[in-house]
Amino acid sequence: MNRNTLFGGAYAVAFFSFLFGPLVIMVITAFNSSKFPRVVPWECFTTGWFGELFGNQRLMDGLLNSVIIGAGVVALAVPIGLAGALALSELPSKLRATLYTVLILPILIPGVVLGISTIVLWGQISRGFGAGGLYNGYFLTIVGQITFISAYAMLVFIARLQRFDATQTEAALDLGATPGQAFRKILLPFMAPAIGSAAFITLLASFENYNTTVFTVLSESTFTTALASKVRHGTDPSLSALAVIIITITLVGALTNEAYQRRKEAEMGGRASRSPLYANPVTRALTHPGVVFAILVGIIAVVSFAGSRHDSSMCEAAVLQEKLDRQEELRAAQKARIEAEQKQQSTLPKSNSAFGGAFGGLGGATPAPESAEPAAPKPESPSAFGGAFGGITAPKLEE
């Protein structure tokens, strides 16, 4: 093995670890009974965090709101994006560049600015015309998201239109078809894959949008805003359970789409009749996208049912008792240490200082030893201050 191969392998391992490491960790933490998302120490295998996720009423309400808003965004953003793409394909080059800049500009504007401007604009319109229904969280969020999500759809349609042969519609018009018929029977079927892709992209963009939605949704909440609020107030493995659900849905969609694309390529290339994979009726049926999707859904249903039947209460009770015993041991050790310190302090000699020996190390005055003879009385000071300044010899007054 040469040095380049070793370096390439190490780089690939580091790259995929960085890319998929967090996903693997979240999948593991979704099935750990620990109250905090962690891989080690492992406590008990549990599926209770999925129930915790579905039992969160705010998240479920936010999910329903996101579905409603996403459907509205798809219904409006896809036609707007298609219209923008068709307009760009029919305009002269100079005017096309100007219109393209105008249509693509909302993507470059921060979402916070779009959210605030949407509230201000429609607030003025609703007050000016007395249409209070326009100042609604659903309506404002759909309008605010359309301003930039429709540009995503337009980019998808532009890429598809670059492969379209315009002579097909011209021939249809020459044969007596109306523009509407040419659009419905020629252009629209050609754009069908792009329409599906644009709808999927706009739906995902609507679901994950936060910056604009947090201002326009008003008193309601979407799934993203509710999730962000939950993270701010403290996280738990139910978010890892959400990640597992998203990863599972993504894998099912990716595998089904891969089966569809391979089957389509084989049929278009004429390899379906020659390939043993598609010649055998059993393998041909098993590789059908619908069958692949049904098999994957069935596997997920069986695994979910088996996981729901698993009872981790005994394991969790044992772990809890172990933690309580450990806390009791630590409490007993701390109590013994405090008693030892108090006993050690009680054996120290007591100080006669008025401060309890706090300044014993500073060399305080030592009491004089008792003498057999009484000390001679000090002469009285003629000073009016009673000898307070005895160390200072007063000058004698001359007679």
Order of alpha helices (4+ residues) and beta strands (2+ residues): alpha-alpha-alpha-alpha-alpha-alpha-alpha-alpha-alpha-alpha-alpha-alpha-alpha-alpha-alpha-alpha
